[in-house]
Amino acid sequence: MADKSINKEPSTVNYQVMWNRLISVVEEQAQALIRTAFSTSVREAGDLSAGVYDTHGRMLAQAVTGTPGHVNAMAESVGHFLRVIGHDNILEGDVYITNDPWQGTGHLHDFTVVSPCFVDANFVGLFACTAHVVDVGGRGFGAEANSVYEEGIHIPIMKFADRGEVNKTLLQIVRSNVREPEQVVGDLYALASCNEIGHRRLVDMMREFSLTDIEGVAEFILDNSRRATLACIAALPTGQATGAMTIDGYSNPVQLKLSLEIKPDRILCDFGGSSGIDKKGINVPLVYTQAYACYALKCAIAPQIPNNAASLAPFEITAPPGSIVNAVHPAPVALRHVIGHMIPDTVYTALDKIVPDLVPAEGAGTLCNFQMSLRPAGNSPVVDGDTSAQPLRAEVLTFNSGGSGARPTVDGMNATAFPSGVMTMPVEATEHSGPIIVWRKELRPDSGGAGKYRGGLGQYMEVGARDGFEFDFSAMFDRVDHPARGRHGGCDGAATRIELDDGVAIKGKSKHSVPDGCRVKMAFPGGAGYGDVQQRDLDLVRRDLARGYITAEAAREIYGLSERDITAVVNSVQRGTIR
């Protein structure tokens, strides 16, 4: 009698195990990229994404490690790869690549690498990953470019490797156009290698479950995700609302405007009325706008459902072509994250009007990034007349965070990146990547907006170059003129401040030359408060004072803590008896 177990459809339990396995596979893929990447932004901050796709380009699973701007944009990007490469030209051993802002993840600094997966000569799926590289040539990482052509080298969708043979001509071109060739090329190899790790683990899973393809598990994942997401949306009240936000922009403030509608089976977001394309590089391709708008909705409405093509599909995001959130080629887009990271707070302003007490107050939003281009100072001595003995130039990019907004039932998080989710880079890693000294990095008291629940704190940071070096400082900050706004009576967070150590103020988005011996001093923004400050539990005020989150002046004047309580807290801290 024939074995009836052969070719038997896997059970629901088996499919669930496979789904969990796929999430583990792509997380191992992401961790492999972290271990092998050259750029500190990938190794230390986790500025990356990794995912697995079926043969139709539908994302089935994403790594837990990574940023929504990358992974949600990459969900669309893989479809472009399939269209450009063509199914007939997808061969075993191939690796594909692009940093096209409109077919990738929004700017030239992000390289997306896609690798097809073959099992027994059959094309069964794809692995994709993205990482931010430190340099792509051009003007460098900043907002000064007037078009995307000035922002760096552009690699269209093409083969990085053809049937296992790496395109050496492509690598020569890349090396000749970037300031950090070894670092950039090393990152490209790391991207390709982490996809190979994913491929091996998928093959292992398919062998274990006797699969010849992943179509069955793909349909299981997508069908269950779709139904679960629709159930979450159906539980919401239907309605329409608008949201708006004014942010610093480059030379002039930028208006983000949103119309949000909850329907029984989907949520619509339209950014009509937002500012037009800016002359400088703060514009956002639509794919990045969609990525962060979808992420905001998913965090609020269906956070427990794994991220994939089906769980994202009910969120429909549109914006007028030529607006700052649907920038068309050749608009400059290098700092698209500065605007893009503000999109979730704009979405939440509208969502809060339909579903109150669900979303947080505004936070810092955009990352507090800066890049230093270091070089020997003009009067740096030459060792024995040998210029080759001089220290090398270095590009150092650091990722830092302000505070997140207070939530409806708990305080905001200090120095935590929302919505990007990347990690703040350690001082040791930053100083190891070039001749830079971080003189100060600490939490910024009183920067979190007051409220029933307090906003998260920003940071103080002070940086300079080692003796004998000067540097160009590329600022990529916001919230200078428009700090995070409180919700339901909460107070605003503190604004960003940036200046040289001689007191000269620096614009939030610009490049500055800093001479040998000078430092840049920064105060990163705080998140806003939630609810009436008069309703804050005084025990929480005492705790904040003891931890140094607020000053005695704030405890007295904002929160109403008595002098007796303040003195008791201060004495307890000095005696070391405070909890």
HELIX and SHEET records of a PDB file:
HELIX    1   1 THR A   12  THR A   36  1                                  25    
HELIX    2   2 THR A   40  ARG A   43  1                                   4    
HELIX    3   3 PRO A   68  ILE A   85  1                                  18    
HELIX    4   4 HIS A   87  ASN A   89  5                                   3    
HELIX    5   5 VAL A  148  GLU A  150  5                                   3    
HELIX    6   6 LYS A  168  ARG A  175  1                                   8    
HELIX    7   7 PRO A  181  GLU A  208  1                                  28    
HELIX    8   8 GLU A  215  ALA A  234  1                                  20    
HELIX    9   9 LEU A  286  ILE A  301  1                                  16    
HELIX   10  10 ALA A  309  LEU A  312  1                                   4    
HELIX   11  11 ARG A  336  GLY A  340  1                                   5    
HELIX   12  12 ILE A  343  ILE A  354  1                                  12    
HELIX   13  13 THR A  387  ALA A  389  5                                   3    
HELIX   14  14 VAL A  427  HIS A  432  1                                   6    
HELIX   15  15 VAL A  533  GLN A  535  5                                   3    
HELIX   16  16 LEU A  538  ARG A  547  1                                  10    
HELIX   17  17 ALA A  552  GLU A  557  1                                   6    
HELIX   18  18 GLU A  563  ARG A  575  1                                  13    
SHEET    1   A 7 MET A  59  GLN A  62  0                                        
SHEET    2   A 7 LEU A  48  TYR A  53 -1                                        
SHEET    3   A 7 ASN A 122  HIS A 132 -1                                        
SHEET    4   A 7 ASP A 110  VAL A 119 -1                                        
SHEET    5   A 7 VAL A  95  THR A  98 -1                                        
SHEET    6   A 7 MET A 158  ASP A 162 -1                                        
SHEET    7   A 7 GLU A 165  VAL A 166 -1                                        
SHEET    1   B 4 GLY A 239  ILE A 247  0                                        
SHEET    2   B 4 VAL A 254  ILE A 262 -1                                        
SHEET    3   B 4 ILE A 267  ASP A 270 -1                                        
SHEET    4   B 4 PHE A 315  THR A 318  1                                        
SHEET    1   C 4 ALA A 394  THR A 398  0                                        
SHEET    2   C 4 ASN A 369  PRO A 376 -1                                        
SHEET    3   C 4 PHE A 469  MET A 476 -1                                        
SHEET    4   C 4 LYS A 509  VAL A 514 -1                                        
SHEET    1   D 4 ILE A 436  LEU A 443  0                                        
SHEET    2   D 4 GLN A 459  ALA A 465 -1                                        
SHEET    3   D 4 ARG A 519  ALA A 523 -1                                        
SHEET    4   D 4 ARG A 497  LEU A 500 -1                                        
END                                                                             
